[in-house]
Structure formats: C-alpha cells, structure tokens
Amino acid sequence: MDEVLDRDLANPSSLHGPGREARHLLTRVRRRIGELLGAARDEVVFTGNGSEANLLALRGAAGALPPGRRHVLVTPVEHPSVLDPLEDLGASGQIDLETLPVDGQGRVEVRDLEDRLRPETGLISMMLANNELGTLQPVEELVALARPRGILVHCDAVQAVGKIALPRLALDADLVTVSPHKFGGPRGVGILVKRGGVNLATPLSPRRQEQGLRGGTEDVVAAVGAAAALETVSRDLDQESARLRRLQVRLFQELPARFPGIVLHTPPANTVPTVVNLSFPTIPGAWLVAALDRLGVAVSHGSACSSLAAVPSHVLEAVGAGSLARCAVRISMGRGTSEEHVEDFMRRLRVVLVETSGSHFLFASQNGCNQ
Ligand SMILES: Cc1ncc(COP(=O)(O)O)c(C=O)c1O
C-alpha cells in the first residue's frame, strides 16, 4: 500500500497515463483476489466494506427477483447488515421474508431448510461462520439444494475467509461477501463476489464503476491492501488455522476447569477457530468487557457494531440463551494471539472475578442476567 501511495495514482477511469496505470493495477489485484477466492476477475466487485457488500448483494438480488419468486429465506443469526435490508424489504412487501429455525448452537438443520423451500423461493442468505458464536453453517449443502431449483444463494463469508479453508461449494454461492479488515487488510474496502450471470438491481447510484453496480473513484490503495492481505493469509492458512484451533481447544478445556459456573456458548466443533463466546450468569457482559478492558484485555459484548447499544445479542437470543444473552462476551483470536496471551487472559479474568465478587454490579444469581 505504501508503494502504491508513493506512486500518486490517478482516477482509474481517466484516459491519461496515471489513470491507465491505476486501472491496470486495479485489474491486476481484482484478478489476484479472484484467483485466491476461486472467482473470475469480473466476478470481484469492490465495495466500501462488508456491510455494503451485503446490502448490495441483498437489495440487488431481491430487487431483481421475478414476480412469483419473491420468497426469501434467511437465518436469524445473520449479521445486522444482512438482516436489516431484508427486514426492510419484507416490511415494505417487496419480498416474502421467512426466518429459518436454528438449533442451540445457531446452526440450521439441512432438513429444516429443505422443508421450507417453495416453488416461489428465489433467494436464501446464510452466513458461513457466525461472528458471535463461530458456528459454521451448512452452506455447501444449501448450494447443492438451491442450484437445481434455480434459487440464488448469498453467503456472508466475512468471518470465515482467512480463518479456515473455504468449502468449495460455499464459494460457489452466487453472491459471497468478504471483508478484508477481518484478515489483516485495510478498513474501507469490502468485496462482493458476484457470479457471472447473476443480475443485481443495484440500490446505489451513481453506478458508473464496478460493472455498473457502484459509483465513485475506486480506492486502488485499499484494493491493493485487500489483495496483499488475502495473499498473505492464504500462504499458511491450514497451519495458522490449526494453531488457532489448539488455542481454542485449550480455552474450551481450561475455562470450565478454572472458572466453575462459566457457560460456553461456542460449540466445541464445527466452528471457526477464532471465537470463544462465554458468559458468567451473574455478570452483565458490558460490565465484564469494561473490567477486562481496564486490565488491557479487549473482548466484546455481542457484535462490535451493536455492543454500544444496551440490547441483548439477537444471536444469543436465537439460540435460546435466554437471560444469558445479556451476559455473553466474545473472545476473538487471530494471527497475533499466542499461547501466552491465552494464559494471560485467563489470569486477568481471574483477577476480574475476584474483584467482582460481592460487587453491586452482580445480578442476583437466581435471576441470572435478566435486568
Ligand atoms: C459476519 C459479518 N458480516 C458482515 C460484517 C460487516 O463487515 P464490515 O465491518 O466490513 O462492514 C461483519 C463485521 O463484523 C461480520 O462479522
């Protein structure tokens, strides 16, 4: 990115030399990102972030559904950037939105999915990995069911890309959302993989760039950063994924042993290795976040985007966590997380719990986190 900034590139739509140079670079990184994600160059659409890629995919796909195919399925544990646009479209009567049931781990049963498919179903949105619990969804099975029925599949793969080797069919979904800042890339750029032949009625205007789906001068530097990050994480993905899994398993084993009363919400298997969601039934999650923060540990309560609002996590509610939805805290690990960090986290958590005992912040244990 530094190198590209130094080159002082022009607008990639300009005809002059610096413009052509920018356009050439953008084409190169688009092709490289496509190769790494198993897509053609023209299937890679740059957006401002993952949320915008979700909005473009869903408003765009729903807006282009033919009459008679406007039944749309979604899981209740999606990111708000998926749920909000679909709920808006449902509320205005543009689509007939139905929410799929999930089990206690936040996973959709393939049988439930199959049961809900109708001749009118035109679009299904299912994330690959859940951002709060880490749970992996059966996106491969979904694609296999949807394709012969002509149903479009959107997969929010934001929490999976760069964390696990991606299931081939999941990447074959018609629309796949990727967010480079989740794997070391810059903020301010997102990626929507849109398979050839998928028609989107873009909600955005102007729409002179990104194959008519978006408008405005492209951020070549951010696109270069996105490609560099994807290239870097792809190099040792299996190794890094296995290392993180060992840290996650250690937390799964040691947290219940060292902290009786703790509840682990992340399932022990079929998850990304980067997330452990936990709660203590008498401690409000926001309070635990603040107490750990004072000791230099950054964890989150719900998803980062909604944790400033004093609302219980919709994901924890969907998995039937009840009042614990207000207590849940998410530990996220990544390339920078070491064995020492994990040990240190548990030591600091102990300090917080000792400090907390008897505090007026505690909820009465018989009520749990229900205030
Ligand atoms: C599953 C999921 N989808 C979408 C997003 C939105 O991505 P961005 O922050 O790039 O808008 C996030 C962000 O946390 C996420 O976790």
The ligand as an SDF file (V2000), in Angstrom:
LIG
                    3D

 16 16  0  0  0  0  0  0  0  0999 V2000
  -20.4920  -11.8220    9.7750 C   0  0  0  0  0  0  0  0  0  0  0  0
  -20.2400  -10.3890    9.4400 C   0  0  0  0  0  0  0  0  0  0  0  0
  -20.7800   -9.8730    8.3380 N   0  0  0  0  0  0  0  0  0  0  0  0
  -20.5870   -8.6050    7.9840 C   0  0  0  0  0  0  0  0  0  0  0  0
  -19.8060   -7.7640    8.7500 C   0  0  0  0  0  0  0  0  0  0  0  0
  -19.6270   -6.3510    8.3220 C   0  0  0  0  0  0  0  0  0  0  0  0
  -18.3410   -6.1440    7.8240 O   0  0  0  0  0  0  0  0  0  0  0  0
  -17.7250   -4.6660    7.8030 P   0  0  0  0  0  0  0  0  0  0  0  0
  -17.2420   -4.3790    9.1780 O   0  0  0  0  0  0  0  0  0  0  0  0
  -16.6020   -4.7610    6.8210 O   0  0  0  0  0  0  0  0  0  0  0  0
  -18.7920   -3.7540    7.3630 O   0  0  0  0  0  0  0  0  0  0  0  0
  -19.2340   -8.2440    9.9230 C   0  0  0  0  0  0  0  0  0  0  0  0
  -18.4390   -7.3540   10.7790 C   0  0  0  0  0  0  0  0  0  0  0  0
  -18.1290   -7.6430   11.8860 O   0  0  0  0  0  0  0  0  0  0  0  0
  -19.4390   -9.6040   10.2760 C   0  0  0  0  0  0  0  0  0  0  0  0
  -18.9040  -10.1170   11.3710 O   0  0  0  0  0  0  0  0  0  0  0  0
  1  2  1  0
  2  3  1  0
  2 15  2  0
  3  4  2  0
  4  5  1  0
  5  6  1  0
  5 12  2  0
  6  7  1  0
  7  8  1  0
  8  9  2  0
  8 10  1  0
  8 11  1  0
 12 13  1  0
 12 15  1  0
 13 14  2  0
 15 16  1  0
M  END
$$$$
